[in-house]
Amino acid sequence: MERLMHVKPDMSYKEDAIAYINEHYEVGSAINGVGGLKRYLDDYEGWLEKLETDRHQVPNEEHVPAETYFLVRESDNRIVGMINIRLVLNERLQKRGGHIGYGIRPSERQKGYNKINLYLALKRCQELGIETVLLDCNKNNLGSSKTMQAFGGVLINEWYDEEDKKIDQRYSINVNEAIKNYQDIYEPFIVQKEGENECNRSKKLI
Ligand SMILES: CC(C)(COP(=O)(O)OP(=O)(O)OC[C@H]1O[C@@H](n2cnc3c(N)ncnc32)[C@H](O)[C@@H]1OP(=O)(O)O)[C@@H](O)C(=O)NCCC(=O)NCCS
């Protein structure tokens, strides 16, 4: 499989980021984990500013600090997915929403990319000291629930969402356990960060 990385959005991805959202509209797909990008298709620069505001947000019942990343394929620098990580949960997100929203562009699904997307996010959560990650999904969204289960996600509860008329589920993932148990599987598929120990790096990329 290809190697992937999380990239902080910048101007160089403007065209592909807009194409990423439009691809969802073309096939009528749900959009998730894009940090509000779909509302900024005519103002990408404004979206980048919004992401900076999001990062430094003081938590309250309306907003929480959050980070948004592109999941980028190393071989062609294409955005294949996106993810939004809430660094703190307010009461509302404790109940519904959780820490992470994610998605993969329609033409790149079912290649195992979202598992890499979540693995990279779990590593970021570990860096930030988040020990337990909460995630929600529709019960019939097997791509999402299986992604969580791939990291030992435990189903905590289910409820009927009146608005969507669907059953939603909440999963919990123990961040340290997930990384310890699954790093051998996923490390070979991520592009290591600059400055990482070269010995580790060559070992991981074999
Ligand atoms: C859900 C989503 C992120 C999955 O992305 P993906 O890259 O296709 O997922 P992966 O290829 O990493 O697959 C993860 C697991 O789900 C399974 N899976 C993926 N799509 C599936 C589908 N449509 N039906 C059944 N299983 C599916 C894979 O087989 C894999 O299971 P495994 O670990 O047992 O092999 C993607 O479909 C998407 O972006 N959907 C729209 C947005 C969305 O729903 N986001 C989540 C909101 S909670």
The ligand as an SDF file (V2000), in Angstrom:
LIG
                    3D

 48 50  0  0  0  0  0  0  0  0999 V2000
  -16.2280    5.9530    6.4280 C   0  0  0  0  0  0  0  0  0  0  0  0
  -15.0100    6.2180    5.5240 C   0  0  0  0  0  0  0  0  0  0  0  0
  -14.1650    7.3090    6.1720 C   0  0  0  0  0  0  0  0  0  0  0  0
  -14.1920    4.9200    5.3790 C   0  0  0  0  0  0  0  0  0  0  0  0
  -13.0330    5.2180    4.6260 O   0  0  0  0  0  0  0  0  0  0  0  0
  -12.2030    4.0850    3.8510 P   0  0  0  0  0  0  0  0  0  0  0  0
  -10.8820    4.6420    3.4700 O   0  0  0  0  0  0  0  0  0  0  0  0
  -13.0330    3.5090    2.7750 O   0  0  0  0  0  0  0  0  0  0  0  0
  -11.9900    3.0190    5.0150 O   0  0  0  0  0  0  0  0  0  0  0  0
  -10.8550    1.8940    5.0040 P   0  0  0  0  0  0  0  0  0  0  0  0
  -10.5710    1.4800    3.5940 O   0  0  0  0  0  0  0  0  0  0  0  0
   -9.7170    2.3330    5.8570 O   0  0  0  0  0  0  0  0  0  0  0  0
  -11.6300    0.6830    5.7020 O   0  0  0  0  0  0  0  0  0  0  0  0
  -11.8240    0.5780    7.0980 C   0  0  0  0  0  0  0  0  0  0  0  0
  -12.6290   -0.7120    7.3530 C   0  0  0  0  0  0  0  0  0  0  0  0
  -13.9870   -0.5090    6.9340 O   0  0  0  0  0  0  0  0  0  0  0  0
  -14.3350   -1.4330    5.9280 C   0  0  0  0  0  0  0  0  0  0  0  0
  -15.1620   -0.7130    4.9810 N   0  0  0  0  0  0  0  0  0  0  0  0
  -14.8560    0.4430    4.3300 C   0  0  0  0  0  0  0  0  0  0  0  0
  -15.9080    0.8300    3.5940 N   0  0  0  0  0  0  0  0  0  0  0  0
  -16.8710   -0.0950    3.7820 C   0  0  0  0  0  0  0  0  0  0  0  0
  -18.1860   -0.2530    3.2700 C   0  0  0  0  0  0  0  0  0  0  0  0
  -18.7160    0.6380    2.4250 N   0  0  0  0  0  0  0  0  0  0  0  0
  -18.9070   -1.3310    3.6820 N   0  0  0  0  0  0  0  0  0  0  0  0
  -18.4020   -2.2310    4.5280 C   0  0  0  0  0  0  0  0  0  0  0  0
  -17.1400   -2.1310    5.0650 N   0  0  0  0  0  0  0  0  0  0  0  0
  -16.4080   -1.0870    4.6700 C   0  0  0  0  0  0  0  0  0  0  0  0
  -13.0330   -1.9100    5.3340 C   0  0  0  0  0  0  0  0  0  0  0  0
  -13.1470   -3.1890    4.7540 O   0  0  0  0  0  0  0  0  0  0  0  0
  -12.1630   -1.9130    6.5790 C   0  0  0  0  0  0  0  0  0  0  0  0
  -12.4910   -3.0350    7.3670 O   0  0  0  0  0  0  0  0  0  0  0  0
  -11.3860   -4.0960    7.8430 P   0  0  0  0  0  0  0  0  0  0  0  0
  -10.5160   -3.3650    8.8450 O   0  0  0  0  0  0  0  0  0  0  0  0
  -12.1860   -5.1940    8.4420 O   0  0  0  0  0  0  0  0  0  0  0  0
  -10.6180   -4.4520    6.6170 O   0  0  0  0  0  0  0  0  0  0  0  0
  -15.4680    6.6740    4.1070 C   0  0  0  0  0  0  0  0  0  0  0  0
  -16.4070    5.7660    3.6040 O   0  0  0  0  0  0  0  0  0  0  0  0
  -16.0870    8.0730    4.0860 C   0  0  0  0  0  0  0  0  0  0  0  0
  -15.3760    9.0680    3.9740 O   0  0  0  0  0  0  0  0  0  0  0  0
  -17.4270    8.1630    4.1950 N   0  0  0  0  0  0  0  0  0  0  0  0
  -18.1120    9.4600    4.1850 C   0  0  0  0  0  0  0  0  0  0  0  0
  -17.8210   10.2780    5.4200 C   0  0  0  0  0  0  0  0  0  0  0  0
  -18.1050    9.5070    6.6830 C   0  0  0  0  0  0  0  0  0  0  0  0
  -19.0330    8.7360    6.7730 O   0  0  0  0  0  0  0  0  0  0  0  0
  -17.2480    9.7410    7.7040 N   0  0  0  0  0  0  0  0  0  0  0  0
  -17.3950    9.1020    9.0120 C   0  0  0  0  0  0  0  0  0  0  0  0
  -18.4270    9.7620    9.7990 C   0  0  0  0  0  0  0  0  0  0  0  0
  -18.6560    8.9040   11.3470 S   0  0  0  0  0  0  0  0  0  0  0  0
  1  2  1  0
  2  3  1  0
  2  4  1  0
  2 36  1  0
  4  5  1  0
  5  6  1  0
  6  7  2  0
  6  8  1  0
  6  9  1  0
  9 10  1  0
 10 11  2  0
 10 12  1  0
 10 13  1  0
 13 14  1  0
 14 15  1  0
 15 16  1  0
 15 30  1  0
 16 17  1  0
 17 18  1  0
 17 28  1  0
 18 19  1  0
 18 27  1  0
 19 20  2  0
 20 21  1  0
 21 22  1  0
 21 27  2  0
 22 23  1  0
 22 24  2  0
 24 25  1  0
 25 26  2  0
 26 27  1  0
 28 29  1  0
 28 30  1  0
 30 31  1  0
 31 32  1  0
 32 33  2  0
 32 34  1  0
 32 35  1  0
 36 37  1  0
 36 38  1  0
 38 39  2  0
 38 40  1  0
 40 41  1  0
 41 42  1  0
 42 43  1  0
 43 44  2  0
 43 45  1  0
 45 46  1  0
 46 47  1  0
 47 48  1  0
M  END
$$$$
